[in-house]
Amino acid sequence: MEICLHLGAHRTGSTSLQMFLNGNRKRFMRDGTAFWGPGRTRSGFFAGLVRDPTKITPADDRIGKRSVGRIRLALAHANESGTDRVVISEENMHGTMSHNFRKAQLYSQTLPRLRRFAPAFEGQPLRIGMAIRSYEAYWSSALAFRIKQGHDQPDHAMLDRLTTQPRRWRHLIEDIRQVFPEAEIAVWSFEAWASQPEEQTYALTGRRAPHGARGSGEVNNASLSAAEIGQIIAERGDMATARPLQDQIGRYQPFDAAQVHKLRQDYANDIDWLEEGSDGLATYCAPDTQRRGVALDARGRFNDRQTTMGHPRGSRTARTLAG
């Protein structure tokens, strides 16, 4: 029985994929696929495991070890019942957005967090899937979510720290590989497949979704617009900050032009690294022949170079996922 572990990341379409898998749960079960999403993982099933590694107490450690035992037992029961694969989707396994902002770094605790989960999957065939997103859009979306939760709008110092922070998606992939050296790791872009959970499911499991399974075609839990953020801030009484945002059209974007350019260039470098084979660490799940998944260029636009089989001409493609 395979374990298909979807690690997110946050603000990369995870909710859409989870809703698709949960909404088509019966169809997937008939196809031999069980789904464990946040409804299960956040109801005590991962107790003691989704914790800041620097704050773990002896009690947390004991609870975490019991949770590992429960996970192994549940996987054994699924295997005995004839399940072919279990899809587990929980983006907090490798870190949280709040910690990313406290440290102004991208998932700096991935290694110690995933190491606590590793015994639960020991000895099982493991596939790991993760979406990535252009940094200026990722951080802006996470900041919008943070403001909605009650935090202030970021100041220039915070935006500068996020722009210059050293960690990239490739470092996260390297951390995952270090913890799970035998796993197959699949990576896809938010820009390509945010509203296409069927494609994400194929990348994650190596199998097409069962006949009749359909998504909504929309991105669930999407980022708030600038005007919506302005309204939230206005309701808190800060009209001087709110007015410029309320007059803007489109997504919330607190970074200035120079910061946006730098963040998009960093992401373009990530895509290049993935297309060139990612040093053998992961499979970059290339899109189909439509424009929707062509890599972003340094200006954050879809690359308009002539394409063949969905890949920019001249780039090296990742190996094809097994059907």
C-alpha positions as a Markdown table, in Angstrom:
| # | Residue | x | y | z |
|---|---|---|---|---|
| 1 | Met | 0.0 | 0.0 | 0.0 |
| 2 | Glu | 1.4 | 3.4 | -1.0 |
| 3 | Ile | 1.3 | 6.5 | 1.2 |
| 4 | Cys | 0.8 | 9.7 | -0.8 |
| 5 | Leu | 1.8 | 12.6 | 1.4 |
| 6 | His | 0.6 | 16.1 | 0.3 |
| 7 | Leu | 2.6 | 18.7 | 2.2 |
| 8 | Gly | 1.0 | 21.9 | 0.7 |
| 9 | Ala | 2.6 | 24.4 | 0.9 |
| 10 | His | 0.2 | 27.0 | 2.4 |
| 11 | Arg | -1.4 | 29.4 | 0.0 |
| 12 | Thr | -0.7 | 27.2 | -3.0 |
| 13 | Gly | -4.2 | 25.7 | -3.7 |
| 14 | Ser | -4.1 | 23.1 | -0.9 |
| 15 | Thr | -7.7 | 23.8 | 0.1 |
| 16 | Ser | -8.9 | 23.2 | -3.4 |
| 17 | Leu | -7.2 | 19.9 | -3.6 |
| 18 | Gln | -8.5 | 18.8 | -0.2 |
| 19 | Met | -12.0 | 19.7 | -1.1 |
| 20 | Phe | -11.8 | 17.8 | -4.3 |
| 21 | Leu | -10.5 | 14.7 | -2.6 |
| 22 | Asn | -13.0 | 14.9 | 0.2 |
| 23 | Gly | -15.9 | 15.7 | -2.1 |
| 24 | Asn | -15.2 | 12.7 | -4.3 |
| 25 | Arg | -14.3 | 10.5 | -1.4 |
| 26 | Lys | -16.6 | 7.6 | -2.4 |
| 27 | Arg | -15.3 | 7.5 | -5.9 |
| 28 | Phe | -11.7 | 7.4 | -4.7 |
| 29 | Met | -12.5 | 4.7 | -2.2 |
| 30 | Arg | -14.0 | 2.5 | -5.0 |
| 31 | Asp | -10.7 | 3.1 | -6.8 |
| 32 | Gly | -8.7 | 1.9 | -3.8 |
| 33 | Thr | -7.7 | 5.4 | -2.5 |
| 34 | Ala | -8.4 | 6.6 | 1.0 |
| 35 | Phe | -8.2 | 10.3 | 1.9 |
| 36 | Trp | -7.1 | 11.7 | 5.3 |
| 37 | Gly | -7.4 | 15.5 | 5.2 |
| 38 | Pro | -7.5 | 18.3 | 7.9 |
| 39 | Gly | -10.8 | 17.0 | 9.2 |
| 40 | Arg | -8.9 | 14.0 | 10.5 |
| 41 | Thr | -5.4 | 15.3 | 11.0 |
| 42 | Arg | -6.5 | 18.2 | 13.1 |
| 43 | Ser | -8.9 | 16.3 | 15.3 |
| 44 | Gly | -6.2 | 15.0 | 17.6 |
| 45 | Phe | -4.8 | 12.4 | 15.1 |
| 46 | Phe | -1.5 | 14.3 | 14.8 |
| 47 | Ala | -1.5 | 15.4 | 18.5 |
| 48 | Gly | 2.0 | 16.2 | 19.7 |
| 49 | Leu | 3.5 | 16.1 | 16.2 |
| 50 | Val | 2.5 | 19.5 | 14.7 |
| 51 | Arg | 4.5 | 21.5 | 17.2 |
| 52 | Asp | 7.3 | 24.0 | 17.2 |
| 53 | Pro | 10.4 | 21.7 | 17.7 |
| 54 | Thr | 12.0 | 24.3 | 19.9 |
| 55 | Lys | 9.0 | 24.2 | 22.3 |
| 56 | Ile | 8.4 | 20.5 | 22.6 |
| 57 | Thr | 8.0 | 19.3 | 26.2 |
| 58 | Pro | 8.5 | 15.7 | 27.5 |
| 59 | Ala | 4.7 | 15.5 | 27.5 |
| 60 | Asp | 4.5 | 16.6 | 23.9 |
| 61 | Asp | 7.1 | 14.0 | 23.0 |
| 62 | Arg | 5.1 | 11.2 | 24.7 |
| 63 | Ile | 1.9 | 12.3 | 23.0 |
| 64 | Gly | 3.7 | 12.5 | 19.6 |
| 65 | Lys | 5.0 | 9.0 | 20.0 |
| 66 | Arg | 1.5 | 7.7 | 20.7 |
| 67 | Ser | 0.2 | 9.6 | 17.6 |
| 68 | Val | 2.9 | 7.9 | 15.5 |
| 69 | Gly | 1.6 | 4.6 | 16.8 |
| 70 | Arg | -2.0 | 5.5 | 16.0 |
| 71 | Ile | -1.0 | 6.5 | 12.5 |
| 72 | Arg | 0.9 | 3.2 | 11.9 |
| 73 | Leu | -2.1 | 1.3 | 13.3 |
| 74 | Ala | -4.6 | 3.1 | 11.0 |
| 75 | Leu | -2.4 | 2.5 | 8.0 |
| 76 | Ala | -2.2 | -1.2 | 8.9 |
| 77 | His | -6.0 | -1.3 | 9.1 |
| 78 | Ala | -6.3 | 0.4 | 5.7 |
| 79 | Asn | -3.9 | -2.1 | 4.2 |
| 80 | Glu | -5.8 | -5.0 | 5.6 |
| 81 | Ser | -9.1 | -3.7 | 4.2 |
| 82 | Gly | -7.7 | -3.7 | 0.7 |
| 83 | Thr | -6.8 | 0.0 | 0.3 |
| 84 | Asp | -4.2 | 0.5 | -2.4 |
| 85 | Arg | -3.1 | 4.0 | -1.3 |
| 86 | Val | -3.7 | 6.5 | 1.4 |
| 87 | Val | -3.5 | 10.2 | 0.5 |
| 88 | Ile | -2.7 | 12.4 | 3.5 |
| 89 | Ser | -2.9 | 16.1 | 3.1 |
| 90 | Glu | -1.7 | 18.4 | 5.9 |
| 91 | Glu | 0.3 | 21.5 | 5.1 |
| 92 | Asn | 1.2 | 22.2 | 8.7 |
| 93 | Met | 3.4 | 19.0 | 8.9 |
| 94 | His | 6.5 | 20.9 | 7.7 |
| 95 | Gly | 5.8 | 24.3 | 9.2 |
| 96 | Thr | 3.3 | 27.1 | 9.7 |
| 97 | Met | 2.8 | 30.5 | 8.2 |
| 98 | Ser | 3.0 | 32.1 | 11.7 |
| 99 | His | 6.5 | 30.7 | 12.2 |
| 100 | Asn | 7.5 | 31.8 | 8.7 |
| 101 | Phe | 6.7 | 35.4 | 9.7 |
| 102 | Arg | 8.2 | 35.1 | 13.2 |
| 103 | Lys | 11.5 | 34.1 | 11.7 |
| 104 | Ala | 11.0 | 35.9 | 8.3 |
| 105 | Gln | 12.1 | 32.7 | 6.6 |
| 106 | Leu | 10.5 | 30.1 | 4.4 |
| 107 | Tyr | 9.7 | 26.9 | 6.4 |
| 108 | Ser | 13.0 | 26.9 | 8.4 |
| 109 | Gln | 11.8 | 24.0 | 10.6 |
| 110 | Thr | 11.1 | 21.5 | 7.9 |
| 111 | Leu | 13.8 | 19.1 | 8.9 |
| 112 | Pro | 13.0 | 18.7 | 12.7 |
| 113 | Arg | 9.2 | 18.8 | 12.0 |
| 114 | Leu | 9.2 | 16.1 | 9.4 |
| 115 | Arg | 11.7 | 13.9 | 11.4 |
| 116 | Arg | 9.0 | 13.6 | 14.1 |
| 117 | Phe | 6.6 | 12.2 | 11.5 |
| 118 | Ala | 9.1 | 9.9 | 9.8 |
| 119 | Pro | 8.6 | 6.8 | 12.0 |
| 120 | Ala | 4.9 | 6.8 | 11.2 |
| 121 | Phe | 5.7 | 6.0 | 7.5 |
| 122 | Glu | 8.8 | 3.8 | 8.0 |
| 123 | Gly | 8.8 | 0.8 | 5.7 |
| 124 | Gln | 5.9 | 2.1 | 3.5 |
| 125 | Pro | 6.2 | 3.1 | -0.2 |
| 126 | Leu | 6.0 | 6.9 | 0.0 |
| 127 | Arg | 5.1 | 9.5 | -2.6 |
| 128 | Ile | 5.3 | 13.2 | -1.6 |
| 129 | Gly | 3.7 | 16.1 | -3.4 |
| 130 | Met | 4.0 | 19.8 | -3.0 |
| 131 | Ala | 3.0 | 22.9 | -4.9 |
| 132 | Ile | 5.2 | 26.0 | -5.1 |
| 133 | Arg | 4.3 | 29.6 | -5.9 |
| 134 | Ser | 6.1 | 32.7 | -7.1 |
| 135 | Tyr | 7.4 | 34.4 | -3.9 |
| 136 | Glu | 5.8 | 37.8 | -4.3 |
| 137 | Ala | 2.4 | 36.2 | -4.7 |
| 138 | Tyr | 3.1 | 33.6 | -1.9 |
| 139 | Trp | 4.1 | 36.1 | 0.7 |
| 140 | Ser | 1.4 | 38.6 | -0.3 |
| 141 | Ser | -1.3 | 35.9 | 0.0 |
| 142 | Ala | 0.1 | 34.8 | 3.4 |
| 143 | Leu | 0.2 | 38.4 | 4.6 |
| 144 | Ala | -3.4 | 39.0 | 3.5 |
| 145 | Phe | -4.4 | 35.9 | 5.4 |
| 146 | Arg | -2.5 | 37.2 | 8.4 |
| 147 | Ile | -4.1 | 40.6 | 8.3 |
| 148 | Lys | -7.5 | 39.0 | 8.1 |
| 149 | Gln | -6.6 | 37.1 | 11.3 |
| 150 | Gly | -6.0 | 40.5 | 13.1 |
| 151 | His | -2.4 | 41.4 | 12.4 |
| 152 | Asp | -1.2 | 44.8 | 11.2 |
| 153 | Gln | -0.2 | 45.5 | 7.7 |
| 154 | Pro | 3.6 | 44.7 | 7.3 |
| 155 | Asp | 6.0 | 47.6 | 7.5 |
| 156 | His | 8.9 | 48.2 | 5.1 |
| 157 | Ala | 11.4 | 46.4 | 7.3 |
| 158 | Met | 9.3 | 43.2 | 7.3 |
| 159 | Leu | 8.8 | 43.3 | 3.6 |
| 160 | Asp | 12.5 | 43.8 | 3.1 |
| 161 | Arg | 13.3 | 40.8 | 5.4 |
| 162 | Leu | 10.9 | 38.6 | 3.4 |
| 163 | Thr | 12.5 | 39.8 | 0.1 |
| 164 | Thr | 16.0 | 39.0 | 1.2 |
| 165 | Gln | 15.4 | 35.9 | 3.3 |
| 166 | Pro | 17.7 | 33.1 | 2.2 |
| 167 | Arg | 15.5 | 30.1 | 1.9 |
| 168 | Arg | 14.0 | 29.0 | -1.4 |
| 169 | Trp | 11.6 | 26.2 | -2.5 |
| 170 | Arg | 14.7 | 24.2 | -3.5 |
| 171 | His | 15.9 | 24.2 | 0.2 |
| 172 | Leu | 12.5 | 22.9 | 1.3 |
| 173 | Ile | 12.8 | 20.1 | -1.3 |
| 174 | Glu | 16.3 | 19.3 | -0.1 |
| 175 | Asp | 15.0 | 19.1 | 3.5 |
| 176 | Ile | 12.2 | 16.7 | 2.5 |
| 177 | Arg | 14.6 | 14.5 | 0.6 |
| 178 | Gln | 16.9 | 14.4 | 3.6 |
| 179 | Val | 14.1 | 13.1 | 5.9 |
| 180 | Phe | 12.6 | 10.7 | 3.3 |
| 181 | Pro | 15.5 | 9.6 | 1.1 |
| 182 | Glu | 13.6 | 6.8 | -0.6 |
| 183 | Ala | 10.4 | 8.7 | -1.4 |
| 184 | Glu | 9.3 | 9.9 | -4.8 |
| 185 | Ile | 8.9 | 13.7 | -4.6 |
| 186 | Ala | 6.6 | 15.5 | -7.1 |
| 187 | Val | 6.5 | 19.3 | -7.4 |
| 188 | Trp | 4.1 | 21.4 | -9.4 |
| 189 | Ser | 3.4 | 25.1 | -9.7 |
| 190 | Phe | 0.4 | 27.0 | -8.3 |
| 191 | Glu | 0.4 | 29.1 | -11.5 |
| 192 | Ala | -0.2 | 26.0 | -13.5 |
| 193 | Trp | -2.7 | 23.9 | -11.5 |
| 194 | Ala | -4.2 | 26.0 | -8.7 |
| 195 | Ser | -7.8 | 25.4 | -10.0 |
| 196 | Gln | -7.1 | 21.9 | -11.4 |
| 197 | Pro | -7.1 | 19.4 | -8.6 |
| 198 | Glu | -7.4 | 16.6 | -11.1 |
| 199 | Glu | -3.9 | 17.4 | -12.3 |
| 200 | Gln | -2.6 | 17.8 | -8.8 |
| 201 | Thr | -4.0 | 14.4 | -7.9 |
| 202 | Tyr | -2.2 | 12.8 | -10.8 |
| 203 | Ala | 1.0 | 14.4 | -9.8 |
| 204 | Leu | 0.6 | 13.3 | -6.2 |
| 205 | Thr | -0.6 | 9.7 | -6.7 |
| 206 | Gly | 0.6 | 8.8 | -10.2 |
| 207 | Arg | -3.0 | 7.9 | -11.1 |
| 208 | Arg | -5.8 | 9.7 | -12.8 |
| 209 | Ala | -8.8 | 10.6 | -10.7 |
| 210 | Pro | -11.6 | 8.1 | -11.0 |
| 211 | His | -14.3 | 8.6 | -13.6 |
| 212 | Gly | -16.8 | 11.2 | -12.6 |
| 213 | Ala | -14.6 | 13.0 | -10.1 |
| 214 | Arg | -14.9 | 16.7 | -10.7 |
| 215 | Gly | -13.6 | 19.8 | -9.0 |
| 216 | Ser | -15.2 | 23.2 | -8.8 |
| 217 | Gly | -12.9 | 24.8 | -11.3 |
| 218 | Glu | -12.2 | 27.6 | -8.8 |
| 219 | Val | -9.5 | 28.3 | -6.3 |
| 220 | Asn | -10.9 | 27.8 | -2.8 |
| 221 | Asn | -9.8 | 30.0 | 0.1 |
| 222 | Ala | -8.3 | 32.4 | -2.5 |
| 223 | Ser | -6.3 | 35.5 | -1.5 |
| 224 | Leu | -8.1 | 38.7 | -0.6 |
| 225 | Ser | -8.0 | 41.6 | -3.0 |
| 226 | Ala | -6.4 | 44.9 | -2.1 |
| 227 | Ala | -9.9 | 46.5 | -1.7 |
| 228 | Glu | -10.9 | 43.7 | 0.7 |
| 229 | Ile | -7.8 | 44.2 | 2.8 |
| 230 | Gly | -8.5 | 48.0 | 2.8 |
| 231 | Gln | -12.0 | 47.3 | 4.1 |
| 232 | Ile | -10.7 | 45.2 | 6.9 |
| 233 | Ile | -8.2 | 47.9 | 7.9 |
| 234 | Ala | -10.9 | 50.6 | 7.6 |
| 235 | Glu | -13.1 | 48.6 | 10.0 |
| 236 | Arg | -10.2 | 48.8 | 12.5 |
| 237 | Gly | -10.3 | 52.6 | 12.2 |
| 238 | Asp | -7.0 | 53.1 | 10.3 |
| 239 | Met | -8.5 | 55.1 | 7.4 |
| 240 | Ala | -5.2 | 56.6 | 6.3 |
| 241 | Thr | -3.8 | 53.1 | 5.6 |
| 242 | Ala | -7.2 | 51.8 | 4.3 |
| 243 | Arg | -8.0 | 54.5 | 1.6 |
| 244 | Pro | -5.2 | 53.7 | -0.8 |
| 245 | Leu | -6.0 | 50.0 | -0.7 |
| 246 | Gln | -9.7 | 50.5 | -1.1 |
| 247 | Asp | -9.0 | 52.4 | -4.4 |
| 248 | Gln | -6.8 | 49.6 | -5.8 |
| 249 | Ile | -8.1 | 47.0 | -8.3 |
| 250 | Gly | -6.8 | 43.4 | -8.1 |
| 251 | Arg | -4.8 | 41.4 | -5.6 |
| 252 | Tyr | -3.2 | 42.8 | -2.5 |
| 253 | Gln | 0.5 | 43.5 | -3.2 |
| 254 | Pro | 2.4 | 45.2 | -0.5 |
| 255 | Phe | 5.9 | 44.8 | -2.1 |
| 256 | Asp | 7.3 | 47.6 | -4.2 |
| 257 | Ala | 8.4 | 47.1 | -7.8 |
| 258 | Ala | 12.1 | 46.4 | -7.0 |
| 259 | Gln | 11.1 | 43.8 | -4.4 |
| 260 | Val | 8.6 | 42.2 | -6.8 |
| 261 | His | 11.3 | 41.9 | -9.5 |
| 262 | Lys | 13.7 | 40.3 | -7.1 |
| 263 | Leu | 11.2 | 37.8 | -5.8 |
| 264 | Arg | 10.1 | 36.8 | -9.3 |
| 265 | Gln | 13.7 | 36.4 | -10.4 |
| 266 | Asp | 14.3 | 34.1 | -7.4 |
| 267 | Tyr | 11.3 | 32.0 | -8.4 |
| 268 | Ala | 12.4 | 31.9 | -12.1 |
| 269 | Asn | 15.7 | 30.5 | -10.8 |
| 270 | Asp | 13.8 | 27.8 | -8.9 |
| 271 | Ile | 11.8 | 26.8 | -12.0 |
| 272 | Asp | 15.0 | 26.6 | -14.0 |
| 273 | Trp | 16.5 | 24.3 | -11.4 |
| 274 | Leu | 13.5 | 22.1 | -11.4 |
| 275 | Glu | 13.3 | 21.9 | -15.2 |
| 276 | Glu | 17.0 | 21.0 | -15.3 |
| 277 | Gly | 16.4 | 18.0 | -13.0 |
| 278 | Ser | 16.6 | 19.4 | -9.5 |
| 279 | Asp | 19.9 | 17.5 | -8.9 |
| 280 | Gly | 17.8 | 14.3 | -9.0 |
| 281 | Leu | 15.9 | 15.3 | -5.9 |
| 282 | Ala | 12.4 | 15.6 | -7.3 |
| 283 | Thr | 10.1 | 15.4 | -10.3 |
| 284 | Tyr | 8.9 | 18.7 | -11.7 |
| 285 | Cys | 5.4 | 17.9 | -12.9 |
| 286 | Ala | 5.3 | 19.7 | -16.2 |
| 287 | Pro | 2.0 | 20.9 | -17.6 |
| 288 | Asp | 0.2 | 19.7 | -20.7 |
| 289 | Thr | 0.4 | 21.4 | -24.0 |
| 290 | Gln | -1.7 | 24.4 | -22.8 |
| 291 | Arg | -0.1 | 27.7 | -21.7 |
| 292 | Arg | -1.4 | 27.3 | -18.1 |
| 293 | Gly | 1.7 | 25.6 | -16.8 |
| 294 | Val | 4.6 | 27.2 | -18.7 |
| 295 | Ala | 7.2 | 28.5 | -16.3 |
| 296 | Leu | 7.2 | 32.1 | -15.3 |
| 297 | Asp | 9.9 | 34.3 | -16.6 |
| 298 | Ala | 11.9 | 36.8 | -14.5 |
| 299 | Arg | 9.1 | 39.4 | -14.8 |
| 300 | Gly | 6.5 | 37.0 | -13.5 |
| 301 | Arg | 4.8 | 36.5 | -16.9 |
| 302 | Phe | 4.2 | 33.3 | -18.6 |
| 303 | Asn | 7.2 | 32.5 | -20.7 |
| 304 | Asp | 6.2 | 33.0 | -24.4 |
| 305 | Arg | 8.9 | 30.9 | -25.9 |
| 306 | Gln | 7.7 | 28.2 | -28.3 |
| 307 | Thr | 6.8 | 25.1 | -26.5 |
| 308 | Thr | 6.9 | 21.4 | -27.2 |
| 309 | Met | 4.8 | 19.0 | -25.2 |
| 310 | Gly | 4.1 | 21.7 | -22.6 |
| 311 | His | 7.8 | 22.5 | -21.9 |
| 312 | Pro | 9.7 | 25.6 | -23.1 |
| 313 | Arg | 11.8 | 24.6 | -26.1 |
| 314 | Gly | 15.4 | 23.9 | -25.1 |
| 315 | Ser | 14.7 | 23.1 | -21.5 |
| 316 | Arg | 15.2 | 19.7 | -20.0 |
| 317 | Thr | 12.0 | 18.1 | -18.8 |
| 318 | Ala | 11.4 | 16.1 | -15.7 |
| 319 | Arg | 10.8 | 12.4 | -16.1 |
| 320 | Thr | 7.3 | 11.3 | -16.8 |
| 321 | Leu | 5.2 | 10.1 | -13.9 |
| 322 | Ala | 4.2 | 6.5 | -14.1 |
| 323 | Gly | 0.6 | 6.0 | -14.9 |
